[in-house]
């Protein structure tokens, strides 16, 4: 009995993966069940007993298939021995395995949007801010600072899927901006005033990755991808100086700079395919040591939700 229930559990799990091949699989199962034509003791007809194996499977089947079960039941007598259970389980599992690798091959494109956070040291921005105050000949008396290391991220991607398990992918991703703000009041050489400073650090770039997938069913799969990010790291300094009567030297200014680096990144996620050519994808991604020494270096984490279309 224990072996029978184990086999039924395997069959039920595989039924969830059924497509149009379900009807053909059921015919094969019914043919296997004919091996024991003698009904078991205390046997009742289909649907009358909670111990009838067909009532365990029927709620999982599509309506079109369920309506065919009474017809199929006329072809066989529902006696079942251990060998028949094994045959049924193997057929269910084979059909499930076949449908689980039915991912679309070919070129695909998509877009993603989400949130990114960069693990950057606050000391980097504090040192920059002290230098800006010194250049402006400003002595702070009262100062308030803040840092926002989370921003909106988005990505545009394209790739080619070779089979159900392997793809090559290119992308352009903008990971948002880390913003440091300082609001200080104090004195310039000739008068009192305020000095407001914004320091912004941004990472974006083109990525090239290998994607590995593990199909779970025909529509669901797990995936992991890793590769190189050819990053463009920008930093921007905005200073707003205000005196009581005069514009302090060197006054307001807006400076920016950038450098290029090559970073490694990795991501894991889950994908849901629908209407054959569309796939909804959710992933967690990390860029290791993103940025340069002059543009705020640190690990960058992103959670992205996107949609792919296969051509």
C-alpha positions as CSV (number, residue, x, y, z in Angstrom):
1,X,0.0,0.0,0.0
2,X,2.8,2.4,0.9
3,X,4.4,1.8,-2.6
4,X,1.0,2.5,-4.2
5,X,0.6,5.9,-2.5
6,X,4.2,6.9,-3.3
7,X,3.6,6.1,-7.0
8,X,0.3,8.1,-6.9
9,X,2.1,11.1,-5.4
10,X,4.6,11.0,-8.2
11,X,1.8,10.8,-10.8
12,X,0.0,13.8,-9.3
13,X,3.1,15.9,-9.4
14,X,3.7,15.1,-13.0
15,X,0.0,15.8,-13.9
16,X,0.6,19.4,-13.1
17,X,3.0,19.7,-16.0
18,X,0.5,18.3,-18.6
19,X,-0.2,20.0,-21.9
20,X,-1.9,18.4,-24.9
21,X,0.1,15.2,-24.4
22,X,-2.1,14.4,-21.4
23,X,-4.8,12.5,-23.3
24,X,-2.2,10.3,-25.1
25,X,-0.6,9.5,-21.7
26,X,-3.9,8.5,-20.2
27,X,-4.5,6.0,-23.0
28,X,-1.2,4.3,-22.4
29,X,-1.9,4.2,-18.6
30,X,-5.3,2.6,-19.2
31,X,-3.7,0.0,-21.5
32,X,-1.3,-0.9,-18.7
33,X,-4.1,-1.3,-16.2
34,X,-5.8,-3.9,-18.3
35,X,-3.1,-6.3,-17.2
36,X,-5.3,-7.2,-14.1
37,X,-8.9,-7.5,-15.4
38,X,-10.2,-8.9,-12.2
39,X,-11.7,-6.2,-10.0
40,X,-10.4,-6.0,-6.4
41,X,-12.5,-7.1,-3.5
42,X,-14.9,-4.4,-2.4
43,X,-14.4,-2.5,-5.6
44,X,-16.8,0.4,-6.4
45,X,-17.3,2.4,-9.6
46,X,-15.5,5.6,-10.5
47,X,-16.1,8.5,-8.2
48,X,-18.0,6.5,-5.5
49,X,-15.1,5.9,-3.0
50,X,-12.5,8.1,-1.5
51,X,-10.0,5.3,-2.1
52,X,-10.6,5.3,-5.9
53,X,-7.2,6.4,-7.4
54,X,-9.0,8.3,-10.2
55,X,-10.6,10.7,-7.7
56,X,-7.1,11.6,-6.5
57,X,-6.0,12.7,-10.0
58,X,-9.2,14.1,-11.4
59,X,-9.1,17.5,-9.6
60,X,-5.7,18.2,-11.2
61,X,-6.8,17.5,-14.8
62,X,-8.1,20.0,-17.3
63,X,-11.8,20.0,-17.8
64,X,-11.4,18.6,-21.4
65,X,-9.4,15.6,-20.1
66,X,-11.6,15.0,-17.1
67,X,-14.7,14.6,-19.4
68,X,-12.9,11.8,-21.2
69,X,-12.1,9.7,-18.1
70,X,-15.6,8.0,-18.0
71,X,-15.1,6.9,-21.6
72,X,-11.7,5.6,-20.9
73,X,-12.9,3.8,-17.9
74,X,-15.2,1.7,-20.1
75,X,-12.1,0.3,-21.9
76,X,-10.6,-1.2,-18.8
77,X,-11.5,-2.7,-15.4
78,X,-10.0,-0.7,-12.6
79,X,-8.0,-3.4,-10.9
80,X,-4.5,-2.3,-10.1
81,X,-1.4,-4.2,-9.0
82,X,2.0,-2.9,-8.2
83,X,3.4,-3.4,-11.6
84,X,0.6,-1.3,-13.2
85,X,1.2,1.5,-10.6
86,X,4.9,1.6,-11.6
87,X,4.0,1.8,-15.3
88,X,1.6,4.6,-14.7
89,X,4.1,6.5,-12.6
90,X,6.8,6.2,-15.2
91,X,4.5,7.4,-18.0
92,X,3.5,10.4,-15.9
93,X,7.1,11.3,-15.1
94,X,8.2,11.0,-18.7
95,X,5.5,13.3,-19.9
96,X,6.3,15.8,-17.2
97,X,10.0,15.7,-18.1
98,X,9.2,16.3,-21.8
99,X,7.0,19.3,-21.1
100,X,9.5,20.7,-18.5
101,X,12.1,21.3,-21.3
102,X,9.7,23.0,-23.7
103,X,11.3,26.5,-23.4
104,X,11.4,28.6,-26.5
105,X,14.8,28.8,-28.4
106,X,16.1,31.7,-30.4
107,X,16.7,35.4,-30.0
108,X,15.0,37.4,-27.2
109,X,14.8,40.9,-25.9
110,X,13.5,42.5,-22.8
111,X,13.5,45.1,-20.1
112,X,13.8,45.2,-16.4
113,X,13.1,47.7,-13.6
114,X,13.7,47.6,-9.9
115,X,15.8,48.9,-7.0
116,X,19.6,49.1,-6.5
117,X,21.6,49.7,-3.3
118,X,25.3,50.4,-3.2
119,X,27.4,49.5,-0.1
120,X,29.7,52.5,-0.1
121,X,31.6,54.0,2.8
122,X,30.3,57.2,4.2
123,X,33.9,58.3,4.8
124,X,34.5,58.7,1.1
125,X,31.8,61.4,0.9
126,X,32.9,63.1,4.1
127,X,36.4,63.5,2.9
128,X,35.2,65.0,-0.4
129,X,32.9,67.4,1.5
130,X,35.8,68.6,3.7
131,X,37.9,69.3,0.6
132,X,35.1,71.3,-1.0
133,X,34.6,73.4,2.2
134,X,38.3,74.1,2.3
135,X,38.4,75.1,-1.3
136,X,35.5,77.5,-0.7
137,X,37.3,79.0,2.4
138,X,34.4,78.1,4.5
139,X,34.4,77.3,8.2
140,X,31.3,75.3,9.2
141,X,29.7,76.1,12.6
142,X,26.6,73.9,12.2
143,X,26.3,71.1,9.7
144,X,23.8,68.4,8.8
145,X,24.7,65.5,6.4
146,X,22.7,62.6,4.9
147,X,23.4,59.8,2.4
148,X,20.9,58.0,0.2
149,X,22.4,54.8,-1.2
150,X,19.2,53.4,-2.8
151,X,17.8,54.4,-6.2
152,X,15.7,53.1,-9.1
153,X,17.6,50.8,-11.5
154,X,16.6,49.7,-15.0
155,X,18.0,47.5,-17.7
156,X,17.6,46.7,-21.4
157,X,18.8,43.3,-22.5
158,X,18.9,40.9,-25.5
159,X,20.3,37.4,-26.0
160,X,20.1,34.1,-27.7
161,X,18.9,30.9,-26.1
162,X,20.6,27.8,-27.5
163,X,18.5,25.2,-25.7
164,X,16.5,24.8,-22.5
165,X,19.5,25.1,-20.3
166,X,21.9,27.6,-21.9
167,X,21.8,31.2,-23.2
168,X,24.1,34.1,-24.0
169,X,23.0,37.6,-23.0
170,X,24.0,41.2,-23.4
171,X,22.6,44.1,-21.5
172,X,22.8,47.8,-20.6
173,X,22.0,48.6,-17.0
174,X,21.8,51.9,-15.1
175,X,22.0,51.2,-11.3
176,X,20.9,54.6,-10.1
177,X,22.7,57.2,-8.0
178,X,24.1,57.4,-4.5
179,X,23.6,60.9,-3.2
180,X,25.4,62.6,-0.3
181,X,24.1,66.0,1.0
182,X,25.6,68.5,3.3
183,X,23.8,71.6,4.6
184,X,26.2,73.8,6.6
185,X,26.1,77.3,8.1
186,X,29.3,79.1,9.1
187,X,31.6,81.8,8.0
188,X,33.6,82.9,4.9
189,X,36.7,85.1,5.2
190,X,34.6,88.4,5.0
191,X,31.2,87.4,6.3
192,X,28.9,84.6,7.5
193,X,26.9,82.4,5.1
194,X,25.9,78.9,4.1
195,X,27.5,76.2,2.0
196,X,25.3,73.4,0.6
197,X,27.0,70.5,-1.1
198,X,25.7,67.6,-3.1
199,X,27.9,64.7,-4.1
200,X,26.5,62.1,-6.5
201,X,28.0,58.8,-7.6
202,X,26.4,56.8,-10.4
203,X,27.2,53.4,-12.0
204,X,26.0,52.2,-15.4
205,X,27.4,50.0,-18.2
206,X,27.2,47.2,-20.7
207,X,27.2,43.6,-19.5
208,X,27.9,40.3,-21.1
209,X,26.8,37.1,-19.3
210,X,26.2,33.4,-19.7
211,X,22.8,32.2,-18.5
212,X,22.1,28.7,-17.1
213,X,18.5,27.6,-16.6
214,X,16.9,24.7,-14.8
215,X,13.3,24.0,-16.1
216,X,10.9,23.1,-13.3
217,X,7.8,22.7,-15.5
218,X,6.9,23.7,-19.0
219,X,6.4,27.3,-17.8
220,X,8.5,27.8,-14.7
221,X,12.3,27.7,-14.4
222,X,15.2,28.8,-12.2
223,X,18.2,30.5,-13.7
224,X,21.6,31.9,-12.8
225,X,23.8,34.2,-14.8
226,X,27.2,35.6,-14.5
227,X,29.7,37.7,-16.5
228,X,31.4,41.0,-16.9
229,X,30.1,44.6,-16.5
230,X,32.0,47.2,-18.5
231,X,31.1,50.1,-16.2
232,X,31.1,53.8,-16.6
233,X,31.4,55.4,-13.1
234,X,30.4,59.1,-12.8
235,X,30.8,61.5,-9.9
236,X,29.2,65.0,-9.7
237,X,29.9,67.8,-7.3
238,X,27.4,70.6,-6.8
239,X,28.2,73.5,-4.5
240,X,25.8,76.3,-3.6
241,X,27.6,79.1,-1.6
242,X,25.6,82.0,-0.1
243,X,27.0,85.0,1.7
244,X,25.2,87.7,3.7
245,X,26.2,90.4,1.2
246,X,28.6,89.0,-1.4
247,X,29.0,85.8,-3.4
248,X,31.9,84.1,-1.8
249,X,34.8,83.0,-3.9
250,X,34.9,80.6,-5.8
251,X,31.1,80.8,-5.7
252,X,28.7,78.2,-7.0
253,X,30.1,75.5,-9.2
254,X,29.1,72.1,-10.7
255,X,31.8,69.7,-11.5
256,X,31.7,66.1,-12.8
257,X,34.1,63.4,-13.8
258,X,34.0,59.7,-14.7
259,X,36.2,56.6,-15.1
260,X,35.8,53.2,-16.7
261,X,36.2,49.9,-14.9
262,X,35.5,46.2,-15.6
263,X,33.5,44.4,-12.9
264,X,32.2,40.9,-12.4
265,X,28.6,40.3,-11.6
266,X,26.3,37.4,-10.8
267,X,22.5,37.0,-10.6
268,X,19.9,34.3,-9.6
269,X,16.2,34.3,-10.3
270,X,13.0,32.6,-11.4
271,X,11.1,33.0,-14.7
272,X,7.5,32.3,-15.7
273,X,6.7,31.7,-19.4
274,X,3.3,32.5,-20.8
275,X,1.7,32.7,-24.3
276,X,4.8,30.7,-25.5
277,X,6.9,33.8,-26.4
278,X,6.7,35.9,-23.2
279,X,8.6,35.4,-19.9
280,X,8.2,37.3,-16.7
281,X,11.5,37.3,-14.8
282,X,12.5,38.2,-11.2
283,X,16.1,38.3,-10.2
284,X,18.6,39.3,-7.6
285,X,21.9,40.7,-8.9
286,X,25.2,41.7,-7.3
287,X,28.0,43.7,-8.9
288,X,31.3,43.1,-7.0
289,X,33.3,46.2,-6.1
290,X,31.5,48.5,-8.5
291,X,33.2,51.9,-9.2
292,X,36.7,53.3,-8.9
293,X,38.7,54.8,-6.1
294,X,37.7,58.3,-7.1
295,X,34.0,57.5,-7.8
296,X,33.0,55.6,-4.6
297,X,33.8,51.9,-4.7
298,X,31.5,49.2,-3.2
299,X,29.4,46.1,-3.8
300,X,26.1,46.9,-5.6
301,X,22.9,44.9,-5.1
302,X,19.8,45.1,-7.3
303,X,16.4,43.4,-7.4
304,X,14.9,43.6,-10.9
305,X,11.6,42.5,-12.4
306,X,11.3,42.3,-16.2
307,X,9.6,40.9,-19.3
308,X,11.3,39.1,-22.1
309,X,10.0,38.4,-25.6
310,X,11.3,35.6,-27.8
311,X,11.3,36.0,-31.6
